[in-house]
Amino acid sequence: MSRRVARLTVDSLAALPDEVRTCVAWELDPVERARAEREGTAAEEKAAWLSRVLLEWGSCGRVVWIDDAVAGVVVYAPPAFLPGTVVMPTAPVAEDAVQIASAFVAEEHAGGGLGRLLMQLAVKDVLQRGGYRAVECFGREPGVSPDADACCLPVEFLQRVGFRTARGHVRHPRLRLDLKSVVSWREEVELAWERLLGAVRPPVPAPVPRASSRGVSRETSRGASRVGRSAQPPSGDAWRSARRSAMRSTPVWWSESGSR
């Protein structure tokens, strides 16, 4: 299976599910949103919005592809590009934060950690840009119908990946993830991706250096020479003198045959 992560572009937007491709809840102000939904031009408005953000701010989303099909997508941008948030009871998003506009995981990949990976990909991009202190998102409390608030992510999910409540509400709290608390995510994204795809490899053992005659130090050579010299048999006179001394110190009950 082919698996890859790509930046969100106008071309890849056409391959996204309708609920993502036509969602302009944050991208347009309430008046423009109502007009686009009434006239059926939400997809065109989303493409125009994406073109503008790519031109003025840069990449604003990541798409996970598995077997040439979209498995997940996350879209994010500074609050200035998301005027639709003015209708939220816990608005506005902080000026030092980037807002998660939407996130989607295909049903066949739900529960496999793809949602967490998408958040990590977004946070990693914001960290690399610099100039921002947090990522924020509008949540959906349990009991609120996802059909009515499809662009709001479940509060339980956001809390599991590290968001905390910045401003509470019975339906749509605003949650915040401080970037200083997730610096290690930059190193964990690759591992999370491998875990998701079941491609974790065992650590490669460090190579054992091969012995080489050129690699032996002079000190080691001198030490080996000393050991070699000490292991040589003594001369004849020295050997006989040592034998007589040993015989004098040997107990009387011991003989060379090993018996008394």
Salt bridges, closest charged atoms under 4 A:
ASP18 OD1 - ARG21 NH2 2.33
GLU27 OE2 - LYS46 NZ 3.34
GLU32 OE1 - ARG35 NH2 2.81
GLU37 OE2 - ARG33 NE 3.05
GLU39 OE1 - ARG35 NH1 3.26
GLU45 OE2 - ARG35 NH2 2.96
GLU56 OE2 - ARG52 NE 3.52
ASP96 OD2 - ARG133 NE 3.94
ASP96 OD2 - ARG176 NH2 2.93
ASP125 OD1 - ARG62 NH2 3.53
ASP125 OD2 - ARG129 NE 3.40
GLU136 OE1 - ARG174 NH1 2.93
GLU136 OE2 - ARG176 NH1 2.74
ASP149 OD2 - ARG171 NH2 3.36
ASP149 OD1 - HIS172 NE2 3.12
ASP178 OD2 - ARG164 NH2 3.45
ASP178 OD1 - ARG176 NE 2.84
GLU190 OE2 - LYS124 NZ 3.07
GLU194 OE2 - ARG201 NH2 2.98
GLU219 OE1 - ARG222 NH2 2.39
GLU219 OE2 - ARG226 NH2 3.96
ASP237 OD1 - ARG240 NH2 2.51
GLU256 OE2 - ARG243 NH2 2.11
